[in-house]
Amino acid sequence: MQDLLRENETFRWLSKLEALTSWEEWIAETEKKELEARSKSKFRHERMTRDGFRELLKESFEQGKLKTSTLWQDFVKDMVDHPKYGAMIGQSLSRSGSTPHDLFDDFIEELNEKYKEDRAKIKKIAKGVSLIVTSSSTYEWFHDQLKKDETFLQISEETRKSVFESLRAKAKEQDEDMEKNAKKNRKRFVELLQKTRDVTASTTYEQASKLLGSSSAWDAVDEHTRKQCFDIFVDQLKIQSAAKKGNDGGDKEAGESDVDQKGKKKKKVEKEKVSKKRKHEEPPDDEEEEPEKKPKKHKKK
């Protein structure tokens, strides 16, 4: 620098200390500007690579390769050789900016937020036409009912199907819960009939209604189920009563009480025991003697 500025008049008027100080200040300022320029260039490059990777995520979502339920380790297996992913790998090693995994997590979070918004829109549209999804509904029916609305068609097909499946799964879960409660209530009603001794084989439904109508177990089931369970219960009582009468009437004579019948059976058993005992103690009878033969008479000649 001294050789270049030796003939410069301004430089010649400076002392050596002033010239050296000015030189060091210029060097520091110039170096700072160069670093800032390189930093801006690097930032622009990293931003471009991040934007490129975000485009890759968006394309994968539109092609159905990426969903809200996709895991990072599953996604990166298919993208390991993609140039946009490779550019991000070199950038992530510099420890500046976001890594591919960070961008992936941010994108999934955005998808979830967008899904929530679209789900709310679809539910609002369905409510506007009084549409109720049941466990037996189909997506074709669901789509036909809402396709007239432009907002519904603007939502991605993947999101529309996902929202429908979630609504149908919820309806199925509600059906299962209702069935469980129905079984529980039927069991309570039958237990009520079993515990109530006033209900017999000859009791009518109207009589039972007066006896048990105030119970919570009675109102827990609908009218049709209540009558059905009551009829089955009474029929069972009738079968049991008929079977009991048949068993009691087979072994005793008309007008004979249970006590008399039991005493009669006891005497019969004792009599059989005595008979067996006597037969065992008595000696066998002697063999019968042959009758004496009468002497033959000889005929006279």
C-alpha positions in Angstrom: 0.0 0.0 0.0 2.9 2.4 0.8 4.5 1.7 -2.6 1.2 2.5 -4.4 0.6 5.7 -2.5 4.2 7.0 -2.1 3.7 9.8 -4.6 0.1 10.7 -3.3 0.1 14.2 -1.8 -2.5 13.4 0.8 -0.6 10.3 1.9 2.6 12.3 2.1 1.1 14.7 4.6 0.1 11.9 7.0 2.4 10.7 9.7 3.2 7.0 9.8 0.9 6.5 12.8 -2.0 8.3 11.0 -1.5 6.3 7.9 -1.3 3.0 9.7 -4.4 3.7 11.7 -6.4 4.8 8.6 -5.2 1.6 6.9 -6.4 -0.7 9.7 -9.8 1.1 9.9 -10.3 0.6 6.1 -9.3 -3.0 6.3 -11.8 -3.7 9.2 -14.7 -1.9 7.4 -14.0 -3.6 4.0 -13.8 -7.0 5.7 -17.1 -6.4 7.4 -18.8 -5.5 4.1 -17.4 -8.6 2.5 -18.7 -10.8 5.3 -22.1 -9.2 5.1 -22.2 -9.8 1.3 -21.2 -13.4 1.7 -23.7 -13.9 4.5 -26.5 -12.4 2.3 -25.5 -14.7 -0.5 -25.4 -17.7 1.7 -28.8 -16.8 3.2 -30.3 -16.4 -0.3 -28.9 -19.8 -1.3 -30.2 -21.5 1.9 -33.6 -19.9 1.5 -33.8 -21.2 -2.1 -32.9 -24.7 -1.0 -35.5 -24.5 1.8 -38.1 -23.3 -0.7 -37.2 -26.1 -3.0 -37.7 -28.7 -0.2 -41.0 -27.2 0.7 -42.1 -27.5 -2.9 -41.0 -31.2 -2.7 -43.2 -31.7 0.4 -46.2 -30.0 -1.3 -45.8 -32.1 -4.5 -45.6 -35.3 -2.4 -48.8 -34.3 -0.6 -50.6 -33.5 -3.9 -49.5 -36.9 -5.3 -50.7 -38.7 -2.2 -47.2 -39.8 -1.1 -47.4 -37.6 2.0 -50.3 -37.5 4.5 -50.9 -36.1 8.0 -50.2 -39.5 9.4 -46.9 -40.1 7.5 -43.8 -40.5 9.7 -40.5 -38.8 8.9 -38.5 -42.0 8.7 -41.0 -43.4 6.2 -41.0 -40.3 4.0 -37.2 -39.8 3.9 -36.7 -43.4 2.7 -38.2 -42.4 -0.7 -36.5 -39.0 -0.8 -33.0 -39.9 0.1 -31.7 -39.6 -3.5 -33.8 -36.6 -4.5 -31.5 -33.5 -5.3 -33.7 -31.1 -3.3 -33.3 -33.3 -0.2 -29.5 -33.6 -0.9 -29.1 -29.8 -1.1 -30.8 -29.5 2.3 -28.5 -32.1 3.8 -25.4 -30.0 3.0 -27.1 -27.0 4.3 -28.2 -28.7 7.6 -24.6 -29.6 8.3 -23.6 -25.9 8.4 -25.9 -25.6 11.4 -27.7 -22.6 9.9 -31.4 -22.5 9.2 -33.9 -25.4 9.5 -33.1 -29.0 8.8 -35.2 -31.2 6.4 -36.8 -32.8 9.5 -37.7 -29.4 10.9 -39.4 -28.4 7.6 -41.2 -31.7 7.4 -42.6 -31.3 11.0 -43.7 -27.7 10.1 -45.4 -28.9 7.0 -47.3 -31.7 8.8 -48.4 -29.2 11.5 -49.7 -26.9 8.7 -51.6 -29.8 7.2 -53.2 -30.6 10.5 -54.3 -27.0 11.0 -55.6 -26.9 7.4 -57.4 -30.2 8.0 -59.1 -28.8 11.1 -60.3 -25.7 9.1 -61.6 -27.8 6.2 -63.2 -30.3 8.6 -65.1 -27.4 10.2 -66.2 -26.2 6.8 -67.5 -29.6 5.7 -69.4 -30.1 8.9 -71.0 -26.6 8.5 -72.0 -27.5 4.9 -73.4 -30.8 6.0 -75.4 -29.2 8.8 -76.8 -26.7 6.4 -78.5 -29.4 4.4 -79.4 -31.5 7.5 -77.0 -34.3 6.4 -76.4 -37.0 9.0 -73.6 -39.6 8.5 -74.4 -43.1 9.9 -72.3 -46.2 10.2 -73.8 -47.5 7.0 -73.2 -44.4 4.9 -71.0 -44.4 1.8 -68.6 -41.8 0.5 -70.4 -41.7 -2.9 -73.6 -40.8 -1.1 -71.8 -38.2 1.0 -70.2 -36.6 -2.0 -73.4 -36.5 -4.0 -75.2 -34.7 -1.2 -72.6 -31.9 -0.8 -71.1 -31.6 -4.3 -73.4 -28.6 -5.2 -71.5 -26.5 -2.7 -68.4 -24.8 -4.3 -66.6 -24.6 -1.0 -66.8 -28.4 -0.6 -65.3 -29.0 -4.0 -62.4 -26.6 -3.3 -61.3 -28.8 -0.5 -58.9 -31.6 -1.5 -60.3 -35.1 -2.2 -58.0 -36.6 0.4 -59.4 -34.3 3.1 -63.0 -34.9 2.0 -62.6 -38.6 2.3 -60.7 -38.3 5.6 -63.5 -36.2 7.1 -66.1 -38.6 5.9 -64.3 -41.6 7.4 -63.9 -39.8 10.7 -67.7 -39.0 10.8 -68.6 -42.6 9.9 -66.2 -44.0 12.6 -67.8 -41.7 15.2 -71.3 -42.8 14.1 -70.2 -46.5 14.4 -68.8 -45.8 17.9 -72.0 -44.2 19.0 -74.0 -47.3 17.7 -71.8 -49.6 19.7 -72.2 -47.5 22.8 -76.0 -47.5 22.3 -76.0 -51.2 21.9 -74.0 -51.7 25.1 -76.4 -49.4 27.0 -79.4 -51.3 25.5 -78.0 -54.6 26.7 -77.3 -53.2 30.1 -80.8 -51.8 30.4 -82.4 -55.1 29.2 -80.4 -57.0 31.8 -81.5 -54.6 34.5 -85.2 -55.0 33.5 -84.9 -58.8 33.5 -83.3 -58.7 36.9 -86.2 -56.6 38.1 -88.6 -59.2 37.0 -86.6 -62.0 38.7 -86.4 -60.2 42.0 -90.1 -59.3 42.1 -92.0 -62.3 43.5 -95.3 -60.7 42.7 -94.7 -61.5 39.0 -95.9 -65.1 38.3 -96.8 -67.2 35.3 -100.4 -65.8 35.4 -99.3 -62.1 35.6 -100.3 -59.9 32.7 -98.2 -57.1 31.3 -100.7 -54.5 32.5 -100.5 -55.9 36.0 -96.7 -55.8 35.9 -96.8 -52.2 34.7 -98.8 -51.2 37.8 -96.5 -53.1 40.1 -93.1 -52.0 38.6 -93.9 -48.9 36.5 -92.3 -46.6 39.1 -88.9 -48.4 38.9 -86.0 -46.8 36.9 -85.2 -50.2 35.4 -88.8 -50.3 33.9 -88.4 -47.0 32.1 -84.8 -47.8 31.0 -86.1 -49.9 28.0 -88.5 -48.9 25.3 -92.1 -50.3 25.2 -91.4 -52.9 22.5 -88.4 -54.3 24.3 -90.1 -54.3 27.6 -93.1 -56.3 26.3 -90.8 -58.7 24.5 -88.7 -59.4 27.6 -91.7 -59.7 29.8 -93.4 -62.2 27.5 -90.3 -64.3 27.4 -89.9 -64.2 31.1 -93.6 -65.2 31.7 -93.4 -68.0 29.2 -90.3 -69.4 31.0 -92.3 -69.3 34.3 -95.1 -71.2 32.7 -92.7 -73.9 31.4 -91.2 -74.3 34.9 -94.6 -74.5 36.5 -95.8 -77.1 34.1 -92.7 -79.2 34.6 -93.0 -79.0 38.4 -96.6 -80.1 38.3 -95.7 -83.1 36.1 -93.0 -84.3 38.5 -95.2 -84.0 41.5 -98.3 -85.7 40.0 -96.5 -88.8 38.6 -95.7 -90.6 41.9 -98.7 -89.8 44.2 -102.3 -90.7 44.2 -105.1 -88.2 43.9 -105.7 -86.3 47.1 -102.5 -87.6 48.6 -100.3 -84.9 50.3 -96.5 -84.6 50.0 -96.1 -85.7 53.6 -98.2 -88.9 53.1 -96.3 -89.7 49.9 -92.9 -89.4 51.7 -94.1 -91.6 54.6 -95.4 -94.2 52.1 -92.0 -94.3 50.3 -90.2 -94.7 53.7 -92.4 -97.6 54.7 -91.9 -99.3 51.4 -88.1 -99.0 51.7 -88.1 -100.5 55.3 -90.3 -103.3 54.2 -87.9 -104.2 51.4 -85.0 -104.2 53.8 -86.8 -106.6 56.2 -87.7 -108.9 53.4 -84.1 -109.1 52.2 -82.9 -109.8 55.8 -85.3 -112.7 56.3 -84.4 -114.2 53.0 -80.7 -114.2 54.0 -81.2 -115.8 57.5 -83.7 -118.6 56.6 -82.1 -121.9 55.6 -83.0 -123.2 52.2 -85.9 -125.6 52.1 -85.2 -129.4 52.1 -85.6 -131.2 48.9 -89.0 -132.9 48.7 -89.0 -136.6 49.3 -90.2 -138.8 46.5 -93.4 -140.5 47.4 -93.2 -144.2 48.4 -93.8 -146.6 45.6 -96.5 -149.1 46.1 -95.6 -152.7 45.6 -96.6 -154.2 42.3 -99.4 -156.7 42.4 -98.8 -159.9 40.6 -101.5 -161.2 38.5 -102.8 -164.7 39.1 -102.2 -167.1 36.4 
